[in-house]
Amino acid sequence: MGYSAGVDAVALQEKIGRIEGVEAVRVVSSNGQIEEIHVLARKNKPPKQLVRDVQSLGHALFGEDIDRRVVSIVQLADGDLDGGLRPALVDIGETLDGSRAEVVVSLRWNDSIYKGASGGAASSATRPRQIAEATIDALRQGIHPSAALAVSSMDVPQLGGRHIAVAQIVLVTDATERMLIGSAVVEDDEARAVVRAVLDALNRLLPDLRVP
C-alpha cells in the first residue's frame, strides 16, 4: 500500500486541501511512500464521497490509485470550525426575461444575510461567470470598502471524468493586487459549485476583510 517515490507528497497535500469542504489535510510519508492521508472537513458531504474525491484527484493529477484505507476523515460542524467567520451559501435564484437573465446569490455571514445580483445575456456560456459576479457582489457588502474584489475568470472544465468549477478572483488591498484561485467539484448543481469555488478562493482571507 502506498505511492511510487515519484509522487510529490507536498503537492498532493496542497491539492487535497482545495477539495470543496476540506479545511485541513496532512499527508504522512515514509521512505518515499505516502502511507496516511488525514482530512479535517465540514459536514457538507458524506465521508465516503470525500474519500472518492481524494481518490479521483490522486488518479487525475498524479496517475495514482489511492487505497481508501489510507484515507481517514474527521468532520466537524461549521460552528466548531470557524464560528461562522466564513460566508455560507443560502440560496441561488435565477430569473429569465426573454434574452436576459438575472442571478441573485444569498450568503449567510455570521448573523447577516447578503444578497448579490448580476445580469446579462441568458446564455449557458456566460452563466457561470454571472453566478460568480453575483457572489462577489454579495461579498462586497460585508467587506471593508478599501478592499476591492473582481472576477478575473470563471470556468467549469472537465478533469478526470468530472467537472470542476475553477474561479480566479482578483483582490486589491492597499494598492496590492493578489490573484486567488478556488475550485469545487460539481456534484448535482453546477451553480452551487461555482459559488463554492469563489468562496474557496477567498474564505481564508475574508475574516480579516470583514467590516467589524
Secondary structure, DSSP 4 states (H G I P E B T S, - for coil): ----TTS-HHHHHHHHTTSTTEEEEEEEEETTEEEEEEEEEESSS-HHHHHHHHHHHHHHHH-----GGGEEEEEE-HHHHHTT-S-EEEEEEEEEETTEEEEEEEEEETTEEEEEEEEEE--TTTHHHHHHHHHHHHHHTTB-TT-EEEEEEEE--EETTEEEEEEEEEEEETTEEEEEEEEEE-SS-HHHHHHHHHHHHHTTTHHHHB--
